[in-house]
Amino acid sequence: MMRPAVFLDRDGVINRSPPPGEYVRNWSEFEFFPSIFDWVRLFHSLDLPIIVVTNQRGIALGRTMQAAVDDIHRRMTGEFARRGCPITDVFVCPHMENSCDCRKPKPGMVLVAQRKWDLDLSRSLMIGDSDRDRDLALVCGMRFLRAADGTLSDEPLPDRIGEA
């Protein structure tokens, strides 16, 4: 039976975003928003899969390494599990702009998660901090909440991508 899920962006939702043009290159640069653990604990208590979908173009640009991103995600998911609110899965797009079908707002990562975990996207939620995340929710037929500095706000989806 298909079930809803919660999709989370990483930078700006789970952890503080680096300055524009910068990347979180290693674990020492990763800083959790304290509120994220309460959010994930609540979603976990509702028996919702929690899926992280994150663009990490810094890999393609050579500003960070795949192994460093994998280490960040291993430690990040370990911290969630340690706090009793495990993350179900993490999907990463390491590609440059316009070179794949997985870079948000394209739906590739979400569609892979949907097939892997038997998810009902029409009953799922995307939490993100950018218009890319909002547009991903629109393309996938999900509800969207915008995260900003560890808080959430409901944001109506436009009729089409690119509308504000």
C-alpha positions in Angstrom: 0.0 0.0 0.0 1.4 3.4 -1.0 2.0 5.8 1.8 2.9 9.5 2.2 6.3 10.7 3.0 8.2 13.8 4.1 10.9 15.0 1.7 13.5 17.3 3.2 16.1 19.5 1.5 19.4 19.5 3.3 21.2 22.9 3.3 18.8 25.5 4.7 16.4 22.9 6.2 18.5 20.4 8.2 21.6 22.5 8.5 22.6 26.1 8.1 23.3 27.0 4.5 26.8 28.1 3.6 27.2 31.6 2.1 26.1 32.0 -1.6 28.6 30.2 -3.9 30.1 28.2 -1.0 29.5 24.5 -0.1 29.5 22.5 3.1 32.7 20.6 2.3 33.1 18.4 5.4 31.5 17.5 8.7 33.2 20.3 10.7 31.3 22.8 8.5 27.9 21.1 9.1 25.7 22.9 11.7 22.2 21.5 12.5 19.2 23.7 13.0 18.2 22.6 16.6 14.5 22.5 15.6 15.0 19.9 12.8 15.2 17.1 15.4 11.7 18.0 16.7 10.3 18.1 13.2 11.7 14.8 12.2 10.7 13.2 15.6 7.1 14.4 14.9 7.1 13.0 11.4 8.6 9.7 12.6 5.9 9.4 15.3 3.3 9.6 12.5 5.1 6.7 10.8 6.1 8.8 7.8 9.2 7.9 5.9 11.7 10.8 6.0 13.6 11.2 2.7 16.4 13.8 2.2 16.8 15.1 -1.4 19.7 17.4 -1.9 21.6 19.0 -4.8 25.3 18.9 -4.2 26.8 20.5 -7.3 30.0 21.2 -5.3 31.0 17.6 -6.2 30.8 18.2 -9.9 32.7 21.5 -9.5 35.5 19.8 -7.5 34.8 22.0 -4.4 34.1 18.9 -2.3 34.5 15.2 -2.8 31.8 12.5 -3.0 33.5 10.7 -0.1 33.2 13.9 2.0 29.5 14.3 1.2 28.9 10.6 2.0 30.7 11.1 5.3 28.5 14.1 6.1 25.4 12.1 5.4 26.6 9.1 7.4 27.2 11.3 10.4 24.0 13.3 9.8 21.8 10.2 9.7 23.7 8.8 12.7 22.8 11.8 14.7 19.1 11.6 13.8 19.1 7.9 14.7 20.9 8.6 18.0 18.2 11.1 18.9 15.5 8.6 18.2 14.2 10.0 14.9 15.9 8.1 12.0 16.1 9.3 8.4 14.7 6.7 6.0 17.0 7.5 3.1 19.2 10.2 1.5 19.3 11.0 -2.3 22.0 13.2 -3.7 22.4 14.9 -7.1 26.1 15.6 -7.6 25.6 16.9 -11.2 26.0 20.3 -12.9 23.0 22.3 -14.0 21.0 20.9 -16.9 23.0 17.7 -17.1 20.6 15.1 -15.5 17.1 14.4 -14.5 17.8 14.4 -10.8 18.9 17.9 -10.1 16.0 19.8 -8.4 13.6 21.0 -9.5 13.6 18.0 -11.8 11.9 15.1 -10.1 14.5 12.3 -10.6 15.5 11.8 -6.9 11.9 11.9 -5.7 10.8 9.4 -8.4 13.5 7.0 -7.4 12.5 7.3 -3.7 8.8 6.8 -4.7 9.6 3.5 -6.5 12.0 2.3 -3.7 9.7 3.1 -0.8 6.2 2.8 -2.5 5.3 6.4 -1.8 2.1 8.3 -2.6 3.4 11.7 -3.7 0.0 13.3 -3.8 -0.2 12.8 0.0 3.5 13.7 0.6 5.2 16.9 1.8 8.3 18.7 0.6 10.1 21.0 3.0 12.6 23.3 1.4 14.1 26.7 1.6 14.3 27.6 -2.1 12.1 28.1 -5.2 13.8 24.9 -6.6 12.3 23.0 -3.7 8.9 24.6 -4.2 9.0 23.8 -7.9 10.0 20.2 -7.2 6.9 19.9 -5.0 4.8 21.4 -7.7 6.1 19.0 -10.4 5.6 16.0 -8.1 2.2 17.0 -6.8 3.3 17.4 -3.2 2.4 20.0 -0.6 5.2 22.5 0.2 6.4 24.1 3.4 9.2 26.7 3.3 11.9 26.5 5.9 13.8 29.7 7.0 16.2 29.8 9.9 14.7 26.7 11.6 11.1 27.7 11.2 8.4 26.6 8.8 5.7 28.5 6.9 3.0 27.3 4.6 3.4 28.6 1.0 0.7 28.1 -1.6 2.1 26.5 -4.8 1.8 28.5 -8.1 0.0 27.0 -11.0 3.2 26.7 -13.0 7.0 26.6 -12.4 8.6 30.0 -12.3 5.5 31.8 -11.0 5.9 33.5 -7.6 
